[in-house]
Amino acid sequence: MLFVHEVHAVAGRHEDAFEARFRDEWSPALAADDDARVCHFLHLAHGSGPSYRVITVTAVADGAAWGRLVDRILQGDLAPLASGLDEYRHDVTAKVLAPLPWSRLQTLDLDDVPLQGDHDPVLFMEDTVWPLEGQLETYVERSGAHYADWMDTGEQAETSLLAVEAAFRTVWGAGTRREIVLWQRVTKPRWMSGLLIAEVPPELKAPGTWMHDGLAVRDQWESRILRSARWSPTP
């Protein structure tokens, strides 16, 4: 299964209209066949990055389904709707992602993904990581064996403000090759302020921790705080 990750630079005055058209027109039209479903519709929280950015994630059955979806957008039934969305945004950038071997999320039953959800907003921290040159495959292995395992087990799983829900890599020819995306649910939103007002404690940067040991395979990443829309199909 593949996942199409899009960042929409929405025109501020059209923010609500863009969301309504995506929810009421684009998402149902996309689901007209069995190839793909919109899974996530999220807003980049104001104050944590560029203004009026929307992130969407669309699950696609496989590579062949992705090709059919491209055809629908370029010259098929989705072409007019894509042009309609362009009326409300300055630009959109996309990358195609595949789950890492250790990712909790590997596949979805697309028939079980609703067109719309009904839930309270959920916060996610999306980390985009650029492993060091020549360390891509090592990062993939170590991030699962060290970071994800540490976050999911023991005392850390009880005290962390994050829970790793999925991890992806860009697909060859469809994004920057050395790019990893970690999808983490914020389980304790009230603790977020601790990230802003204090440095990481020394004990979390000591040898044996991922903050320390991960420097062997990466030292550059970007974190974004995303807030799901109430109607987002997957909370």
Phi, psi and omega in degrees: 000144178244158179228124179266117183256121182237140173246116183259122173271094188275142173292126188306317183289347181249017185304310183291322180294322178298313181297318180296317180292321178296318182290313191269338183242305185294308184300313178295321180294320178301324183276011181293337172240185187266009188278328191206157175214140170290127180257318186228140168229115188225149175258136169289121185300131178302140182092355181242012180166193180302150183287152173052054174250133176242136178247128176237147177232125181242125177276134181234136190303316182191186182297320179296320178295323176299317178299319179293323179295319177302316179298320179297323182283323183282320188213014182244210187292338181272351182300313179296325180290323176297318177296324178295320176295327180298337178295339186248005181221154177279324184194167173214135176241145186223154171215150180257130186242148173237143181297143171290157182304328183267359182298136177298323177268117177244320182207164177228149168274105186300331179294339181269354180274116182287162175289326179217146173258184177206093188204164174292151177302145179239139177265139173233146166255118179257115178258123173255120189244139175245095179302155178299157179304130179079003184244013184302306184292327177294320178298315180305315182290312186288327180295328176282315184288333184252291188296303184297319179295319179296320181290333187264351186234160172067201184297327182300322180297332181276332188254348183287148175275357182238149172230122181287117182259331182198159176214140186224163168231153178290145180278143179306130178081004184223036179153174177296126191298313183271068180220129179240139178241122176257129184250110189233126178280135175276108185272340181228076186304327182293343179276354185300328182299332180299331178289336186265329188258356182216149175287160176300129181302146181305325182293339178269000177242010183280159175309138183101341176269159179292325178303323179275303187291332179295342180295344177289340184234348178197148169217007179235125172206167179230131178251137176231140177262119184244141180240122183288146172289153180299330183269355183310127186306320178248119182288000000 
